[in-house]
Amino acid sequence: MENFLTPFPSVGYISKDYFCDREKEVKLLTKNLKNKVNITLISNRRLGKSALIHRLFEDIETANTNCIYIDIFSATSLKDITNTLATAILIKYPQKQSIGKKFWDFVKNLRPIISYDVLTNKPELRFEFVRAKDYEKTLSELLNFLDAQNKKIILAIDEFQQIANCEEKNIEAILRTIVQSLKNVNFIFCGSKKHLMLEIFNNAKRPFFASTLIMGLEEINKDIYKKFIAEQFEKNKKQIDTESLEFILDWTFVHTYYTQMICGAVFSEHIKQNTLSVVKKICEEQLEILHTNFLQYRNLLSPKQWQVLVAIAKEELVLEPQSKNFTDKYKLGAASSVKKALQTLVDKEMVCTIEKQNKIAYRVYDVFLLRWLQSRF
């Protein structure tokens, strides 16, 4: 692990040595998977959902329990989902393994096209069927192949809400029918769009209704995160004072991605004793790097949407965006126009909803954008 430039990765997963906490979540996931309970895991983007899955896999992967992860964020059809799963199985079980040989014997009859990623050199497998029905059949065969391997398989499907946007409108029913017939495959359905995920799993009219345990993922405990960051600096013979740690975690709202980004940048300064002035300089530099990108957002939004976005950023958290106090303070005009603009910002994922005081509160989704708006407008 000495080859890593920073102990604060903001993308991907290295190992549990570089992963903060989530012990309760790992235990709960492990317990339910052992009891063959399928799980729905929901969190806002960049809160560490995917890293948590890989952290879990590091603990539970054995000769008799195999873990497979797929991300279907870019999928627009059943074909994309089928090809993504087939590729993941091919990578998980190379031909030199007995299961890999069986998989290849099974899949070659379907006449797949195999290519290699130019960056990773990993194989990519895809099918080019004429009929959409053939992808449904192949997806079922792939999952049943895993189910027949005489071992427990954990399949995590990230950005699962994407199935609601696919060309075929019956994918939920197709997948639900397959899932409930499997005996040895358990699923973790992950998603970052809460309203879509809850609609899939909580609506009595949808195929996946009440079929999983639903778990939400919140920010890491501030004190635990603070201790973790300090220890990572100390392991590398560096120091960061308590005042700086408090500032970082307040400034990032303890949001994993942004906390990791700032800590990684501070760590990379090669300063042995990091103080608040160093941290504030790093934060300002980060905003300056993003300045041109953020300015473009103004051109993508209507004047009212931009006005509402700035107002929410100034408040940091807004419980009643249509209240007279809020609309008057920022000269936003009629509550109805604020409501319409706010809904557009939520749909564009520029504003997210957070539960606060048993109410729904609104905050600018991108923490760096929020801080940039506060400092520039």
N, C-alpha and C positions, 0 to 999 in steps of 0.2 A: 504493500500500500504506500510505500515511500514515494512512488512515482507520481502520486496525485499532488497537484500544485496547491490545492486547498482542501481542508477537511470539511468544507461546507458546500457540497455539490447542490446546485439548484435544479439540475435536470438529471433524470435517471437515478439509478440506485447502485451503490458500491457494495456495502455490507453493513451489518448491524453496528459496527464500530463507528460508522459515520451517520447513524440514524438516531434521532432523538425520540425517546420515550415510546408512546403508543402501546405500552405493555398491556393495558386493560383491553384495548381493541384487539391485539394479537391473541390474547387469552380467550376473548369472547368468540372471535372468528374460529379459532382452533376447536373450541368446545362444540360449537354448533356443526362444524364440518365433520367432526368425529361422530356426531349423532345424525349425520346424513341430512342436515338441514341446509337448503339452498339459501343464499344471502343476497340481499340488495344493499349495496353500499353507496351512499349519496353524500357528496360534498361539493362546495364551490370549487372552481378550478384552482389549480396550483396550491392546494392545501395539503398535498402529500398523499392523496388517495392511491395513486399508482405505486408510489414507493412503499406504502404500507402493504400492498399486495405482495410485492417482491420481498419485503421483510418477513411476512408470514410464510412465504414459500421457502425462505432460507431455513426456517424452523421445521417445517413439516415435510419437506421433500425427503423421501427415503426410497429404498429399492422397491417397496410395496405401495408407496404413495407418490405419484408423479403429478407435477404441477405445470400447467400450460396457461400462458397469458396471451390474449389477443386484444388489439385495439381496433375498433371498427368506426372510429371517428370519420374517416374518409369514405366509408361505405355508402353507396347510393342504391344498392340492389342486393338481391339474394345471391347473385353471382359474386359480388365483392365479398360478402360474408363467407361464402363457401370457399373461395380461393384463399382468403386470409386464414381460415381454420386449417385448410389443407397444408399451407406453407408452414404454419406453426407446428403441425404434427411432424412434417418432414424434417424441420430443424431440431425438434425435440428428440426424435428417434432416428439417428443416422443409420444408413444401410448396414454398417458393420455390427449394429445391435440386432438381436433376434427380433424385437418388435419392429425395428426399422426395416428389416428384410421382409417381414410379413406385410408391413404397410406398403412397401414398394410393390410387392407381388399383387396386393389388392388394388392399388391405385393405377398401375400401369395399364390395366384393362380399360380404364376410362380415357386413355390416351391424353394425358396431361401435357402441358407445355412447361418445360423447366428452363428458367433463366437464372442469372446470378446478379445480385445487387452490385453495382459498380463501386460503391463505397465500402460495403461490409464484406463482399464476396460470399454472402449467404445465399442459399438457393431460394428461389421463388417459384411456386407451383400455381398454375392456373388452368382452368378448364374453359373451353370455348364451345359450349353447347348451343344448338339452334333453339331448342325449346326451353322456356323458363322452368317447366316442370322437371327437367333433368337436373337442375340445380337443387331443387327441393329434395329429389331422390338422393342426390350425391351428399348433401348436407346430412341427411338422415343416416346414410351409410357410413360417413366419417365418424359421426358420434357413436354409432353402434359398434364401429370398429374399436374405438377407445373402450367402450363398455365391455367388450369381449376379451380384454387383455388380462383378466384375472388379477387385477390390482386396482387400487383406488385412484381415481383421476380427479384432480381439482382443476376446473376450467374457469378462469377469470375472463370475463368479456367486458372490456373497458369502453366507456362512452356508449353504453347499451341503448340510451334513448334514441340513438341514431336510427334504430329499426323503424321508428315511427315516421321517418322521413324518406324511407326507401320507396322505389318505384312500385313494388308489389305491396298491396295494402293488407295482405293476409299473413305477413311474416310472423307476427306475434302468435297467431293460431298454429302455424306450421311448427314453429320452434317449441311452443308449449306442448304440443302433441308428442314431439320427439322427447323432450326433457322428462316428461312424466313416465315414459316407458323405460328409462335408463335405471340400472340398479347400482352401478359402480362409479358413475360420474356425478360429481357435485359441482354446482355452479356458484360463482360470485358475479352478480350483475352490478357493474359499477357505472355511475353516471354523475355528470356535473351540472345537469339542468334539472333542478329539483322538481319543478312543476310537471315536467314531462315524465320523469321517473315515477313520481307519485301517481300520475294519471295511469301509467302502465300497470302499476302494482296495487293500487288502492281503488281503482274504479271497478265496481262489481260487473260491469259490462265488458271488461277486457279479459283476454284469455289468461293472463298471469295474475289475476286478482287473488290476493291472500295465499300466494304460493311460496312466499319466501319470508325470512326474517329481515325486516328493514332496519338498517343501521345508519345513523348520521355521523359525520366526522366533523368535529369542531377543532378550534385552534388548540395547540399544545399548551399545557399549563405553563404560565409565564415563569414561575419560579424554577420549574424543572428545565425549561428551555434556557434560562439564564445560567443555571449551573452547567448545563451541557456545553454551552458556548465557551464559558470560562475554562472548562476542562480541556476543550479542543485547543485553545490557545496555549494553555500550560503544557500540554503534551508536546507541543512544538517549541517550547522554551520562549514563549511570548506571554505578554500580559495585556489584559483589557480591564479597566476599572469598572466598578459597579455603576457609576453614573453613566458611563458609556453604554453598558448593557441595558440599563433602564431606558435610555433614549432610543436605542435601536428597536427594542420590543414595543415601545409606545409608538414610534414613528411608523413601524410596519404593521401595527395592530396584531402582532404575534402571528402574522400570516406567514406560513412556512416558506414559500417561494421568495418573497421579498426579504424576509429575515436572512435566509441563506445567501441571497445576492449581496446584501450589504455586508454581512459577516465575511463572506468570501473576498469582497473587495478590500475590506479593512485588513484582513489577514495578508493579502497580497502586497500590502504596502511595505512589507519587510521592516516594520518598526517594532522593536521589542516591547516598548511600553506604549500602548495605544490609549489615548485620552479622548475626551469628549470633542475637542477641537478637531482631532483627526477624523472622528466619526462623522461630524457635521460636514466636513469638507468632502468626504466620500459621498454622502447623501446628495449634496449639491452637485457634485460632478455627475452622479448618476442621472439626475434630472436634466442637466445640461446636455448629456449625450442623447436623451430622448426628446429634447426640445423641438426639433424639426418635425419628428413624427407626430408629436402631440398637437402641434399647430395645425396639421392637416385635418385633424378631427373636426375643427371648426368649420371646414368647408363641407364636411360630410353630414353635418347636422343643420337643422333649421335654426334660425335665431332664437326661437323659444326653447328648443331642446338644449341648445348650448347654454342659455341663461339658467335653465333649471339644473343642468349638470354642474355649472359653477357654484350655484347656490347650495346644492347638496354637498359638494366638496368643502365649501366654507364651513358648513355645519358639522361635517364628518359623518354624522348619523342623524337621520331625520325620521321621526316617528309619525308626524302628521303633515305630509307635504302639501295638503290642500287647505291647511288651517290658515286663518286670516293673519296670524302672527308671522308665519313663514312667508306667505305670498306678499305681504306688505313690506316686510323687512328687506326683501330682495327685489321688490317692484316687479313681481311676476305676472300681475294681471289676474284674470278670472281663474277660479279654481278649476273650472272645466278644461281650460286650455293647459293648465299645469298637469292635470290628470292624463290628458292625451299625450303630452310630451313625455311625461314620466313613463308611461306604458311603452312608448317607442324606445326609450333609453334602456328599459328592462329587456325588451325583445332583442335589442342590439347587443345585449350583455355589457353595456357600459355602466349600468347601475345594477346592483344585486340586492336581494332582500335578505335580512338577517332577523332572527327572532330576538327581541329585546323587551323585557318587562311584559312578557306574554303578548306582545304586539309585534306586528311586522314593521321593521324599520328599513330604511333605504340608505345605501352607501355606494359611492363610486367604486366599481368593481376592481379596477386596476389601482393598487395603492400608490404606485409611482405617479400615475395620472392625477390622482387625488392630491398628492403633495405638490405636484407641479401647478395645478390649478390654484391651490391655496397661495402659493408663493408668487404667481405671475398675474393674478387677477383680483 
